Amino acid sequence: MGNLRETFFVNQLGHEHTVEYIERGDFRINRQYSFEVGGKNKTTEQIQGVKNSFIAADDIEYGTDKKIPLWLFGFLY
């Protein structure tokens, strides 16, 4: 399931933005924003202390704090 989520995320952002794999988190977009992709229970533990970092979370309807619903990235394509 994790691979499917990450593939969707990269697919939606990769056509218009620079996507890089990074050590802390999953992806960096345009050398500026770091994202960790996961399910609704994903915590900020892996991106703790990383500037401009967010979670793209599946199985949530609306975002809170640094958690953005994964489905919203579908509107970028």
Stockholm file with secondary structure:
# STOCKHOLM 1.0

chainA/1-77         MGNLRETFFVNQLGHEHTVEYIERGDFRINRQYSFEVGGKNKTTEQIQGVKNSFIAADDIEYGTDKKIPLWLFGFLY
#=GR chainA/1-77 SS CHHHHHHHHHHHHHTTSCEEECSSSSEEETTTEEEEEECTTCCGGGGTTCTTEEEEESSCSSCBTTEEEGGGGGGGC
#=GC SS_cons        CHHHHHHHHHHHHHTTSCEEECSSSSEEETTTEEEEEECTTCCGGGGTTCTTEEEEESSCSSCBTTEEEGGGGGGGC
//
